[in-house]
């Protein structure tokens, strides 16, 4: 099995590639519904990548992974408790967690630029913060 740092690096490379495809938040109002669905999928993948990294860290540290209906939220809360990420990072992630839930349970035609704009605009700042906080595992 690959080392933790290699597994994290693969996830980070996937997220880096995702950002190459992400349009700027200012372009969202001009996108078609199909293009907005693509942006939403990228945001969903971004959050999933962060969750995947946290799960890999939990496994490497022999920490139990949360289970049940609220495991996504509990994963973030436990990551703060275990000092893997900060409260600030948790607060940013909460917006993306809420979006992940929305995206998983809605129709693509229910996506609106004004709701995606702050997520797109803040995603790179969150990513930088997250990478800095997990850098000890790389």
ZAMI-948956 format. One record per atom (N, C-alpha, C): residue in three letters; z, y, x negated. Coordinates in Angstrom, 3 decimals. Atoms other than C-alpha are relative to their C-alpha. Layout:
BEGIN
  aa       zz       yy       xx
 Ala        Z        Y        X
...
This chain:
BEGIN
  aa       zz       yy       xx
 Unk    0.000   -1.181   -0.834
 Unk    0.000    0.000    0.000
 Unk    0.000    1.251   -0.883
 Unk    0.114   -1.232    0.771
 Unk   -0.884    3.481   -1.243
 Unk    1.328    0.738   -0.014
 Unk   -1.239   -0.760    0.109
 Unk    1.893    5.741   -2.415
 Unk    0.065    1.080    1.079
 Unk   -0.197   -1.042   -1.005
 Unk    3.354    8.344   -0.082
 Unk   -0.851    1.221   -0.320
 Unk    0.757   -1.209    0.341
 Unk    1.748   11.188   -1.985
 Unk   -1.495   -0.184    0.258
 Unk    1.429    0.256   -0.264
 Unk   -1.697    9.566   -1.701
 Unk   -0.265    0.029    1.506
 Unk    0.182    0.007   -1.460
 Unk   -1.270    8.971    2.051
 Unk    0.067    1.415    0.561
 Unk   -0.094   -1.389   -0.439
 Unk   -0.182   12.573    2.535
 Unk   -1.245    0.767   -0.424
 Unk    1.177   -0.717    0.500
 Unk   -3.045   13.837    0.389
 Unk   -1.231   -0.297    0.858
 Unk    1.135    0.357   -0.868
 Unk   -5.564   11.946    2.553
 Unk    0.076    0.786    1.308
 Unk   -0.162   -0.766   -1.239
 Unk   -4.143   13.572    5.686
 Unk   -0.298    1.482   -0.238
 Unk    0.254   -1.405    0.300
 Unk   -4.209   17.000    4.031
 Unk   -1.485    0.271   -0.196
 Unk    1.453   -0.158    0.162
 Unk   -7.846   16.511    3.033
 Unk   -0.704   -0.013    1.351
 Unk    0.587    0.020   -1.342
 Unk   -8.681   15.619    6.624
 Unk    0.232    1.321    0.716
 Unk   -0.296   -1.290   -0.630
 Unk   -6.955   18.773    7.829
 Unk   -0.826    1.100   -0.654
 Unk    0.835   -0.994    0.683
 Unk   -8.749   20.833    5.166
 Unk   -1.424   -0.034    0.540
 Unk    1.363    0.139   -0.530
 Unk  -12.082   19.467    6.425
 Unk   -0.093    0.525    1.429
 Unk   -0.053   -0.501   -1.372
 Unk  -11.091   20.290    9.978
 Unk   -0.098    1.530    0.013
 Unk    0.040   -1.461    0.050
 Unk  -10.525   23.922    9.020
 Unk   -1.375    0.527   -0.395
 Unk    1.367   -0.430    0.335
 Unk  -14.043   24.093    7.602
 Unk   -0.861    0.127    1.248
 Unk    0.761   -0.015   -1.253
 Unk  -15.311   23.512   11.146
 Unk    0.588    0.947    1.045
 Unk   -0.691   -0.835   -0.987
 Unk  -12.813   25.740   12.971
 Unk   -0.571    1.416   -0.010
 Unk    0.472   -1.387   -0.048
 Unk  -14.343   29.017   14.161
 Unk    1.191    0.955   -0.017
 Unk   -1.080   -0.991   -0.033
 Unk  -12.334   32.199   13.847
 Unk    0.395    0.253    1.456
 Unk   -0.494   -0.239   -1.358
 Unk  -10.227   33.120   16.847
 Unk   -0.827    1.051    0.735
 Unk    0.776   -1.070   -0.643
 Unk  -12.404   36.189   17.494
 Unk   -1.326   -0.497    0.574
 Unk    1.266    0.541   -0.508
 Unk  -15.459   33.996   18.141
 Unk    0.184   -0.825    1.274
 Unk   -0.233    0.898   -1.128
 Unk  -13.815   31.919   20.873
 Unk   -0.550    0.509    1.334
 Unk    0.521   -0.454   -1.294
 Unk  -14.786   34.179   23.818
 Unk   -1.515   -0.210    0.168
 Unk    1.453    0.171   -0.067
 Unk  -18.473   33.641   22.969
 Unk   -0.433   -1.467    0.011
 Unk    0.342    1.418    0.053
 Unk  -18.294   29.849   22.882
 Unk   -0.203   -0.579    1.396
 Unk    0.237    0.713   -1.253
 Unk  -19.583   27.553   25.598
 Unk    1.197   -0.898    0.309
 Unk   -1.085    0.938   -0.320
 Unk  -17.181   25.229   27.448
 Unk   -0.008   -1.234   -0.909
 Unk    0.082    1.161    0.894
 Unk  -18.447   22.359   25.301
 Unk    0.518    0.353   -1.398
 Unk   -0.494   -0.431    1.308
 Unk  -17.784   24.316   22.106
 Unk    1.512    0.229    0.019
 Unk   -1.454   -0.183   -0.122
 Unk  -14.309   25.275   23.339
 Unk    0.717   -1.343   -0.009
 Unk   -0.582    1.342    0.020
 Unk  -13.617   21.583   23.954
 Unk    0.046   -0.532   -1.429
 Unk    0.005    0.400    1.412
 Unk  -14.596   20.981   20.330
 Unk    1.109    0.676   -0.782
 Unk   -1.094   -0.727    0.659
 Unk  -12.184   23.663   19.129
 Unk    1.338   -0.611    0.400
 Unk   -1.241    0.612   -0.481
 Unk   -9.454   22.124   21.292
 Unk    0.232   -1.348   -0.680
 Unk   -0.131    1.292    0.683
 Unk  -10.156   18.715   19.756
 Unk    0.426    0.204   -1.450
 Unk   -0.406   -0.287    1.374
 Unk   -9.853   20.234   16.273
 Unk    1.473    0.377   -0.064
 Unk   -1.422   -0.367   -0.040
 Unk   -6.497   21.791   17.189
 Unk    0.873   -1.226    0.254
 Unk   -0.727    1.241   -0.291
 Unk   -5.351   18.474   18.607
 Unk    0.068   -0.866   -1.260
 Unk    0.029    0.778    1.241
 Unk   -6.435   16.705   15.402
 Unk    0.889    0.615   -1.070
 Unk   -0.858   -0.698    0.952
 Unk   -4.650   19.333   13.313
 Unk    1.455   -0.390    0.231
 Unk   -1.379    0.365   -0.303
 Unk   -1.376   18.652   15.097
 Unk    0.251   -1.479   -0.286
 Unk   -0.156    1.433    0.270
 Unk   -1.904   14.886   14.914
 Unk    0.123   -0.273   -1.497
 Unk   -0.095    0.168    1.446
 Unk   -2.435   15.174   11.161
 Unk    1.389    0.337   -0.513
 Unk   -1.358   -0.370    0.392
 Unk    0.890   16.939   10.784
 Unk    0.987   -1.086    0.429
 Unk   -0.866    1.097   -0.454
 Unk    2.593   14.276   12.883
 Unk   -0.160   -1.231   -0.885
 Unk    0.238    1.164    0.858
 Unk    0.965   11.564   10.766
 Unk    0.721    0.144   -1.337
 Unk   -0.694   -0.241    1.269
 Unk    2.365   13.148    7.614
 Unk    1.503   -0.182    0.189
 Unk   -1.433    0.151   -0.254
 Unk    5.842   13.382    9.113
 Unk    0.364   -1.470    0.173
 Unk   -0.284    1.427   -0.189
 Unk    5.675    9.735   10.197
 Unk   -0.022   -0.735   -1.336
 Unk    0.060    0.648    1.313
 Unk    4.660    8.685    6.668
 Unk    1.248    0.310   -0.822
 Unk   -1.221   -0.375    0.724
 Unk    7.604   10.607    5.217
 Unk    1.198   -0.765    0.562
 Unk   -1.099    0.752   -0.623
 Unk    9.984    9.003    7.725
 Unk   -0.002   -1.448   -0.477
 Unk    0.114    1.396    0.418
 Unk    8.708    5.547    6.830
 Unk    0.425   -0.150   -1.458
 Unk   -0.331    0.069    1.429
 Unk    9.001    6.229    3.088
 Unk    1.497    0.191   -0.244
 Unk   -1.434   -0.250    0.155
 Unk   12.589    7.438    3.545
 Unk    0.852   -0.968    0.827
 Unk   -0.690    0.980   -0.845
 Unk   13.486    4.489    5.777
 Unk    0.757    0.647    1.152
 Unk   -0.557   -0.648   -1.179
 Unk   14.202    6.804    8.686
 Unk   -0.673   -0.603    1.228
 Unk    0.589    0.566   -1.210
 Unk   13.701    5.406   12.158
 Unk   -0.890    1.038    0.674
 Unk    0.908   -0.864   -0.745
 Unk   10.781    6.833   14.080
 Unk    0.464    0.070    1.452
 Unk   -0.389   -0.128   -1.402
 Unk   11.609    8.217   17.507
 Unk   -0.931   -0.825    0.891
 Unk    0.770    0.784   -0.965
 Unk   10.444    6.198   20.493
 Unk    0.157    0.620    1.379
 Unk   -0.128   -0.458   -1.377
 Unk    9.959    6.786   24.183
 Unk   -0.954    1.132    0.321
 Unk    0.920   -1.024   -0.497
 Unk    8.239    9.481   26.195
 Unk    0.042    1.306   -0.774
 Unk   -0.126   -1.286    0.686
 Unk    9.528   12.398   24.142
 Unk   -0.001   -0.145   -1.528
 Unk   -0.060    0.250    1.437
 Unk    8.979   10.938   20.665
 Unk   -0.657    1.105   -0.809
 Unk    0.670   -1.071    0.759
 Unk    6.610   13.757   19.639
 Unk    0.981    1.139   -0.289
 Unk   -0.980   -1.080    0.147
 Unk    9.293   16.391   20.230
 Unk    1.150   -0.444   -0.901
 Unk   -1.113    0.515    0.796
 Unk   12.018   14.222   18.728
 Unk   -0.375   -0.141   -1.478
 Unk    0.459    0.106    1.390
 Unk    9.928   13.666   15.584
 Unk    0.187    1.330   -0.717
 Unk   -0.137   -1.332    0.606
 Unk    9.845   17.396   14.907
 Unk    1.474    0.361   -0.159
 Unk   -1.431   -0.329    0.071
 Unk   13.534   17.843   15.717
 Unk    0.695   -0.796   -1.107
 Unk   -0.620    0.824    1.038
 Unk   14.501   14.956   13.453
 Unk   -0.471    0.428   -1.389
 Unk    0.512   -0.490    1.287
 Unk   12.269   16.331   10.669
 Unk    0.789    1.226   -0.458
 Unk   -0.843   -1.151    0.348
 Unk   14.329   19.536   10.800
 Unk    1.384   -0.492   -0.408
 Unk   -1.339    0.534    0.298
 Unk   17.595   17.599   10.876
 Unk    0.039   -0.646   -1.380
 Unk    0.076    0.669    1.301
 Unk   16.482   15.604    7.819
 Unk   -0.456    0.941   -1.119
 Unk    0.381   -1.041    0.956
 Unk   15.467   18.863    6.085
 Unk   -1.376   -0.253   -0.632
 Unk    1.389    0.194    0.439
 Unk   11.816   17.819    5.796
 Unk   -0.784    1.278    0.270
 Unk    0.610   -1.286   -0.348
 Unk   10.690   20.993    7.573
 Unk    1.103    0.947    0.458
 Unk   -0.960   -1.034   -0.396
 Unk   12.412   24.256    8.451
 Unk   -0.024    0.236    1.510
 Unk   -0.058   -0.426   -1.411
 Unk   13.430   25.635   11.806
 Unk   -1.208    0.879    0.323
 Unk    1.174   -0.856   -0.199
 Unk   10.649   28.211   11.388
 Unk   -1.249   -0.849    0.234
 Unk    1.146    0.884   -0.142
 Unk    8.081   25.464   10.942
 Unk    0.062   -0.716    1.350
 Unk   -0.191    0.664   -1.302
 Unk    9.504   23.632   13.964
 Unk   -0.433    0.917    1.134
 Unk    0.350   -0.942   -1.059
 Unk    9.087   26.759   16.085
 Unk   -1.512    0.169    0.114
 Unk    1.470   -0.059   -0.018
 Unk    5.424   27.093   15.091
 Unk   -0.582   -1.284    0.589
 Unk    0.522    1.290   -0.458
 Unk    4.837   23.390   15.681
 Unk    0.187   -0.199    1.500
 Unk   -0.252    0.134   -1.427
 Unk    6.321   23.654   19.167
 Unk   -1.174    0.462    0.846
 Unk    1.171   -0.493   -0.718
 Unk    3.289   25.662   20.303
 Unk   -1.126   -1.037   -0.017
 Unk    1.069    0.994    0.147
 Unk    0.929   22.982   19.019
 Unk    0.371   -1.304    0.706
 Unk   -0.465    1.159   -0.752
 Unk    3.047   20.209   20.500
 Unk   -0.281    0.205    1.491
 Unk    0.280   -0.301   -1.409
 Unk    2.791   21.889   23.910
 Unk   -1.498   -0.080    0.269
 Unk    1.447    0.082   -0.173
 Unk   -0.953   22.238   23.424
 Unk   -0.476   -1.449   -0.038
 Unk    0.389    1.408    0.088
 Unk   -1.254   18.568   22.404
 Unk    0.203   -0.677    1.347
 Unk   -0.294    0.583   -1.310
 Unk    0.371   17.591   25.681
 Unk   -1.001    0.497    1.047
 Unk    0.954   -0.583   -0.942
 Unk   -1.820   19.973   27.682
 Unk   -1.389   -0.608   -0.183
 Unk    1.343    0.501    0.303
 Unk   -5.014   18.825   25.955
 Unk   -0.154   -1.465    0.407
 Unk    0.055    1.415   -0.331
 Unk   -4.175   15.171   26.521
 Unk   -0.032   -0.257    1.502
 Unk   -0.130    0.211   -1.443
 Unk   -3.692   15.691   30.258
 Unk   -0.852    0.945    0.846
 Unk    0.805   -0.952   -0.759
 Unk   -6.334   18.215   31.270
 Unk   -1.481   -0.319   -0.144
 Unk    1.453    0.092    0.112
 Unk  -10.060   18.500   31.784
 Unk   -0.488    1.061   -0.971
 Unk    0.548   -0.941    0.983
 Unk  -12.161   20.197   29.133
 Unk   -0.382    1.329    0.645
 Unk    0.395   -1.240   -0.666
 Unk  -13.291   22.746   31.710
 Unk    1.197    0.905    0.304
 Unk   -1.207   -0.806   -0.201
 Unk   -9.687   23.970   31.980
 Unk    0.442    0.717   -1.274
 Unk   -0.313   -0.666    1.267
 Unk   -9.785   25.371   28.440
 Unk   -0.549    1.425    0.035
 Unk    0.402   -1.399   -0.033
 Unk   -9.907   29.145   28.088
 Unk    0.221    0.621   -1.378
 Unk   -0.120   -0.604    1.335
 Unk  -10.514   31.208   24.951
 Unk    1.323    0.708   -0.229
 Unk   -1.221   -0.778    0.198
 Unk   -7.489   33.439   25.488
 Unk    1.223   -0.893   -0.240
 Unk   -1.110    0.924    0.253
 Unk   -5.204   30.370   25.463
 Unk   -0.125   -0.670   -1.373
 Unk    0.219    0.634    1.303
 Unk   -6.781   28.916   22.320
 Unk    0.106    0.986   -1.157
 Unk    0.033   -0.998    1.074
 Unk   -6.998   32.173   20.360
 Unk    1.263    0.038   -0.855
 Unk   -1.179   -0.066    0.872
 Unk   -3.345   32.359   19.211
 Unk    0.205   -1.280   -0.811
 Unk   -0.146    1.258    0.736
 Unk   -3.377   28.688   18.216
 Unk   -0.955   -0.044   -1.188
 Unk    0.974   -0.026    1.098
 Unk   -6.531   29.087   16.153
 Unk    0.430    1.030   -1.036
 Unk   -0.382   -1.089    0.912
 Unk   -5.327   32.379   14.681
 Unk    1.184   -0.379   -0.882
 Unk   -1.216    0.323    0.741
 Unk   -1.952   30.965   13.593
 Unk   -0.050   -1.336   -0.735
 Unk    0.026    1.355    0.550
 Unk   -3.067   27.486   12.532
 Unk    0.018   -0.036   -1.535
 Unk    0.016    0.034    1.467
 Unk   -3.795   28.292    8.898
 Unk    1.333    0.451   -0.591
 Unk   -1.329   -0.416    0.475
 Unk   -0.469   30.116    8.477
 Unk    1.005   -1.135    0.148
 Unk   -0.876    1.161   -0.201
 Unk    1.362   27.139    9.965
 Unk   -0.295   -1.070   -1.038
 Unk    0.400    1.026    0.963
 Unk   -0.600   24.800    7.720
 Unk    0.531    0.332   -1.390
 Unk   -0.511   -0.425    1.307
 Unk    0.338   26.798    4.617
 Unk    1.511   -0.202   -0.068
 Unk   -1.452    0.178   -0.049
 Unk    4.007   26.836    5.631
 Unk    0.353   -1.483   -0.077
 Unk   -0.269    1.433   -0.023
 Unk    3.973   23.106    6.369
 Unk   -0.255   -0.623   -1.365
 Unk    0.309    0.553    1.326
 Unk    2.274   22.243    3.051
 Unk    1.050    0.394   -1.027
 Unk   -1.035   -0.443    0.934
 Unk    4.799   24.331    1.143
 Unk    1.291   -0.794    0.197
 Unk   -1.261    0.691   -0.278
 Unk    7.694   22.582    2.867
 Unk   -0.050   -1.482   -0.353
 Unk    0.077    1.436    0.334
 Unk    6.415   19.056    2.247
 Unk   -0.491   -0.234   -1.425
 Unk    0.541    0.138    1.360
 Unk    5.230   19.753   -1.303
 Unk    0.831   -0.918   -0.895
 Unk   -0.824    0.876    0.831
 Unk    8.153   17.788   -2.746
 Unk   -0.424   -1.462    0.124
 Unk    0.435    1.383   -0.191
 Unk    6.559   14.618   -1.372
 Unk   -1.358   -0.273   -0.653
 Unk    1.334    0.171    0.606
 Unk    3.245   15.221   -3.171
 Unk    0.069   -0.252   -1.479
